[in-house]
Amino acid sequence: MLCNLCPRNCNTDRDKAVGYCRMTNTLKISRAALHHWEEPCISAENGSGTVFFSGCNMGCVYCQNQDISHEGFGKEITIERLAEIFLELQQKNAHNINLVTPTHYAPQITDAVKLARENGLSIPVVYNTSGYEKTENIESLEGVVDVYLPDFKYISSDTAQRYSFCADYPQVVKNAIDTMVKQTGPCVFDHDGIIQKGTIVRVLVLPGYAGEAKKIIEYLYTTYGDDIFISIMSQYTPCTDLEKYPEINRRLTQQEYDDVIDFAVELGLENGFVQEGESASESFIPPFNLEGV
């Protein structure tokens, strides 16, 4: 079957070759472990049971996880093994199963989640995505995913094309998030403040693009109000060779980030998360060492 799971529509037979995502149809992951650096309502005290999938359908030039997203590091596993990994993370008291860059493996993940639930998986499933998703793919995940954690990277087609080669991203991500919110409804938390259902949208502030981040936040808040949470992120770190992109070959300044936060507060945003400055560090990027695989 030819793969057109994501908006790239690369039409590749991934049983025989790799798609735009650089992956075949065989599941490949690089790490499955407790992760403590997500939003507080996701990581909480015990950590999020995070599974990092190899490959990516975005291919951003500044990707912090380039070893797995661009270079394809990881280990091939079966659907049955993925289901076992979910259960092992639950046994480690993870608050949820956190699927990172899952788009190109959505059908296999669906099968693994169903199998794991048949064998006792009871914690929420978080779909941690770039936001570059077809609405059909999100619709197929109803009843499988409890919490959506999409990025909203760009609201300008020119910016999206320059850094991620997808000029259609702004409209695609708007459609995807709309489908997510309709599917999950407003955010629901347990008595400990850990999210059980809903949508949290991440806005990564790029250096020099505070104005674009403001437009994204304004769009999200005016469209969804308090039904979603908005996570405003300062962690951008230039880890790759950005010689061709000198304008983003630096870290975000505190002033740039504070300016975005001040805008969000003035807008009336209350359901949100902010990051401390030290999050912009390579030490916050987990080691992709096949732990838990």
SULHUPE-V619224 format. One record per residue. N is the residue number from 0. SS is DSSP state (H for helix, E for strand, L for the rest). OMEGA is omega in radians with two decimals (NA if undefined). D_CENTER is the distance of its C-alpha to the mean C-alpha in Angstrom with 1 decimal. Layout:
BEGIN
{{N | SS | OMEGA | D_CENTER} {N | SS | OMEGA | D_CENTER}}
END
This chain:
BEGIN
{{0 | L | -3.13 | 26.1} {1 | E | -3.03 | 24.6} {2 | E | 2.98 | 20.8} {3 | L | -3.10 | 19.6} {4 | L | -3.04 | 16.4} {5 | L | -3.10 | 14.4} {6 | L | 3.08 | 16.0} {7 | L | -3.14 | 17.3} {8 | L | -3.05 | 19.9} {9 | L | 2.99 | 21.1} {10 | L | -3.09 | 23.4} {11 | E | 2.99 | 23.5} {12 | E | -3.05 | 25.1} {13 | L | 2.96 | 22.5} {14 | L | -3.06 | 25.2} {15 | L | -3.06 | 27.1} {16 | L | 3.10 | 24.9} {17 | L | 3.09 | 21.4} {18 | L | 3.08 | 19.5} {19 | L | -3.13 | 17.8} {20 | L | -3.14 | 14.9} {21 | L | -3.11 | 17.6} {22 | L | 2.96 | 17.7} {23 | L | 3.11 | 20.3} {24 | L | -3.14 | 20.1} {25 | L | 3.13 | 20.5} {26 | L | 3.11 | 17.6} {27 | E | -3.13 | 16.9} {28 | E | -3.07 | 15.0} {29 | E | -3.09 | 15.6} {30 | E | 3.04 | 15.2} {31 | E | -2.99 | 15.3} {32 | E | 3.05 | 16.2} {33 | E | -3.07 | 16.2} {34 | E | -3.00 | 13.8} {35 | L | -2.99 | 15.2} {36 | L | 3.05 | 13.2} {37 | L | 3.07 | 10.6} {38 | L | -3.07 | 12.0} {39 | H | -3.11 | 15.5} {40 | H | 3.09 | 15.2} {41 | H | 3.14 | 12.6} {42 | H | -3.13 | 14.2} {43 | L | -3.05 | 17.7} {44 | L | -3.02 | 20.6} {45 | L | -3.10 | 20.0} {46 | L | 3.13 | 16.4} {47 | E | -3.14 | 13.3} {48 | E | -2.92 | 13.9} {49 | E | 3.08 | 11.1} {50 | E | -3.14 | 11.3} {51 | E | 3.11 | 10.2} {52 | E | 3.09 | 11.0} {53 | L | -3.13 | 13.1} {54 | L | 3.14 | 12.9} {55 | L | 3.14 | 10.6} {56 | L | 3.13 | 11.7} {57 | L | 3.13 | 11.1} {58 | L | 3.14 | 13.1} {59 | L | -3.06 | 12.9} {60 | L | -3.07 | 16.2} {61 | L | -3.00 | 15.0} {62 | L | 3.11 | 12.2} {63 | L | -3.10 | 12.5} {64 | L | -2.99 | 11.7} {65 | H | -3.14 | 14.4} {66 | H | -3.13 | 16.3} {67 | H | -3.06 | 14.1} {68 | H | -3.10 | 12.3} {69 | L | -3.01 | 15.6} {70 | L | 2.98 | 18.3} {71 | L | 3.11 | 17.2} {72 | L | 3.09 | 18.2} {73 | L | -3.13 | 18.1} {74 | E | 3.12 | 20.3} {75 | E | -3.13 | 21.0} {76 | L | 3.10 | 21.2} {77 | L | 3.04 | 22.3} {78 | H | 3.13 | 20.9} {79 | H | 3.12 | 23.4} {80 | H | 3.11 | 22.2} {81 | H | 3.09 | 18.6} {82 | H | 3.09 | 20.1} {83 | H | 3.14 | 22.2} {84 | H | 3.10 | 19.3} {85 | H | -3.12 | 17.7} {86 | H | 3.10 | 21.2} {87 | H | 3.11 | 21.8} {88 | H | 3.07 | 18.8} {89 | H | 3.12 | 20.3} {90 | H | 3.08 | 23.6} {91 | L | 3.11 | 22.3} {92 | L | 3.02 | 21.7} {93 | L | 3.12 | 17.9} {94 | L | -3.09 | 17.0} {95 | E | 2.98 | 14.4} {96 | E | -3.00 | 12.8} {97 | E | -3.06 | 9.1} {98 | E | -3.05 | 7.8} {99 | E | -3.01 | 5.6} {100 | L | -3.05 | 5.9} {101 | L | -2.89 | 8.2} {102 | H | -3.04 | 9.5} {103 | H | 3.09 | 12.6} {104 | H | -3.05 | 13.6} {105 | H | -3.13 | 13.3} {106 | H | 3.14 | 17.1} {107 | H | 3.11 | 17.5} {108 | H | 3.11 | 14.9} {109 | H | 3.12 | 16.8} {110 | H | -3.11 | 20.0} {111 | H | 3.12 | 18.9} {112 | H | 3.12 | 17.8} {113 | H | 3.13 | 21.1} {114 | H | 3.14 | 23.0} {115 | H | 3.13 | 21.6} {116 | H | 3.07 | 22.4} {117 | H | -3.10 | 25.9} {118 | L | 2.98 | 26.3} {119 | L | 3.10 | 25.3} {120 | L | -3.07 | 21.5} {121 | L | -3.13 | 21.5} {122 | L | -3.10 | 18.4} {123 | E | 3.07 | 15.5} {124 | E | -3.11 | 12.6} {125 | E | -3.13 | 9.1} {126 | E | -2.97 | 6.8} {127 | E | -2.90 | 3.1} {128 | E | 3.06 | 2.9} {129 | L | -3.07 | 4.9} {130 | L | -3.14 | 7.2} {131 | L | -2.97 | 9.8} {132 | L | 2.94 | 11.0} {133 | L | 3.10 | 14.6} {134 | H | 3.13 | 15.8} {135 | H | 3.13 | 17.7} {136 | H | 3.12 | 14.8} {137 | H | 3.12 | 13.4} {138 | H | -3.12 | 17.0} {139 | L | -3.09 | 17.5} {140 | L | 3.12 | 15.1} {141 | E | -3.09 | 17.3} {142 | L | 3.10 | 18.7} {143 | L | -3.10 | 16.2} {144 | E | 3.11 | 13.1} {145 | L | -3.05 | 14.0} {146 | E | 3.04 | 11.1} {147 | E | -3.14 | 8.3} {148 | E | -3.11 | 5.5} {149 | E | 2.88 | 4.9} {150 | E | 2.83 | 5.8} {151 | L | -2.94 | 9.5} {152 | L | -3.02 | 10.6} {153 | L | 2.99 | 14.2} {154 | L | 3.08 | 16.9} {155 | L | 3.11 | 19.5} {156 | H | 3.14 | 19.9} {157 | H | 3.13 | 21.7} {158 | H | 3.13 | 19.0} {159 | H | 3.13 | 16.4} {160 | H | -3.08 | 19.1} {161 | H | -2.99 | 20.1} {162 | H | -3.11 | 16.9} {163 | H | 3.02 | 14.9} {164 | L | 3.13 | 17.9} {165 | L | -3.09 | 16.8} {166 | L | -3.13 | 19.1} {167 | L | -3.05 | 18.2} {168 | H | -3.06 | 14.7} {169 | H | -3.14 | 15.9} {170 | H | 3.13 | 17.5} {171 | H | -3.09 | 15.0} {172 | H | 3.08 | 12.1} {173 | H | 3.13 | 14.9} {174 | H | -3.11 | 16.0} {175 | H | -3.12 | 12.7} {176 | H | 3.11 | 12.1} {177 | H | 3.12 | 15.9} {178 | H | 3.11 | 15.7} {179 | H | -3.08 | 13.1} {180 | H | 3.10 | 15.3} {181 | H | -3.10 | 18.4} {182 | H | -3.03 | 17.3} {183 | H | -3.01 | 16.4} {184 | L | -3.14 | 18.7} {185 | L | -3.12 | 18.8} {186 | L | 3.11 | 17.0} {187 | E | -3.11 | 19.2} {188 | E | 3.06 | 19.7} {189 | L | -3.05 | 22.1} {190 | L | 3.09 | 25.1} {191 | L | 3.13 | 23.3} {192 | L | -3.14 | 20.6} {193 | L | -3.05 | 17.9} {194 | E | 3.13 | 15.7} {195 | E | -3.10 | 16.8} {196 | E | 3.10 | 15.7} {197 | E | -3.09 | 14.2} {198 | E | 3.03 | 11.4} {199 | E | -3.11 | 10.0} {200 | E | 3.13 | 9.0} {201 | E | 3.08 | 8.0} {202 | E | 3.10 | 10.7} {203 | E | -3.14 | 11.2} {204 | L | 3.11 | 14.9} {205 | L | 3.11 | 16.3} {206 | L | -3.12 | 19.9} {207 | L | -3.07 | 22.3} {208 | L | 3.10 | 20.0} {209 | H | 3.13 | 20.4} {210 | H | 3.12 | 22.1} {211 | H | 3.09 | 19.2} {212 | H | 3.11 | 16.9} {213 | H | -3.14 | 19.8} {214 | H | 3.12 | 20.0} {215 | H | -3.13 | 16.4} {216 | H | 3.13 | 17.0} {217 | H | 3.11 | 20.4} {218 | H | -3.09 | 19.2} {219 | H | -3.08 | 16.7} {220 | H | -3.13 | 19.4} {221 | H | -3.13 | 22.3} {222 | H | -2.99 | 20.6} {223 | H | 3.12 | 19.2} {224 | H | -3.09 | 21.0} {225 | H | 3.12 | 20.5} {226 | H | 3.10 | 18.9} {227 | L | 2.96 | 15.4} {228 | E | 3.13 | 14.3} {229 | E | -3.14 | 13.2} {230 | E | -3.08 | 11.7} {231 | E | -2.91 | 13.5} {232 | E | -3.13 | 12.5} {233 | L | -2.90 | 15.3} {234 | L | -3.12 | 14.0} {235 | L | 3.14 | 14.3} {236 | L | -3.14 | 16.5} {237 | L | -3.08 | 18.3} {238 | L | -3.05 | 18.2} {239 | L | 3.10 | 19.2} {240 | L | -3.07 | 22.4} {241 | L | -3.13 | 22.2} {242 | H | -3.13 | 25.9} {243 | H | -3.09 | 25.4} {244 | H | -3.03 | 23.2} {245 | H | -3.09 | 25.4} {246 | H | 3.10 | 24.2} {247 | H | -3.14 | 20.8} {248 | L | 3.10 | 22.4} {249 | L | 3.08 | 22.5} {250 | L | 3.07 | 20.6} {251 | L | 3.08 | 20.2} {252 | L | 3.11 | 23.5} {253 | H | 3.14 | 23.8} {254 | H | 3.12 | 25.7} {255 | H | -3.11 | 23.0} {256 | H | 3.13 | 20.5} {257 | H | 3.14 | 23.3} {258 | H | 3.12 | 24.2} {259 | H | 3.13 | 20.9} {260 | H | 3.12 | 21.1} {261 | H | 3.12 | 24.7} {262 | H | -3.12 | 23.9} {263 | H | 3.13 | 21.5} {264 | H | 3.12 | 24.2} {265 | H | 3.12 | 26.9} {266 | H | -3.12 | 25.0} {267 | L | -3.12 | 25.2} {268 | L | 3.07 | 21.6} {269 | L | 3.14 | 21.8} {270 | L | -3.08 | 18.7} {271 | E | 3.08 | 16.5} {272 | E | 3.05 | 15.4} {273 | E | 3.13 | 16.5} {274 | L | 3.02 | 16.3} {275 | L | -3.05 | 19.4} {276 | H | -3.07 | 20.5} {277 | H | 3.10 | 20.5} {278 | H | 3.11 | 16.7} {279 | L | -3.07 | 17.1} {280 | L | 3.12 | 18.4} {281 | H | 3.13 | 17.9} {282 | H | 3.13 | 19.0} {283 | H | 3.06 | 15.6} {284 | L | -3.05 | 14.1} {285 | L | 3.07 | 14.8} {286 | L | 3.12 | 17.5} {287 | L | -2.96 | 16.6} {288 | L | 3.13 | 19.9} {289 | L | 3.05 | 19.5} {290 | L | 3.08 | 19.9} {291 | L | -3.09 | 19.9} {292 | L | NA | 19.9}}
END
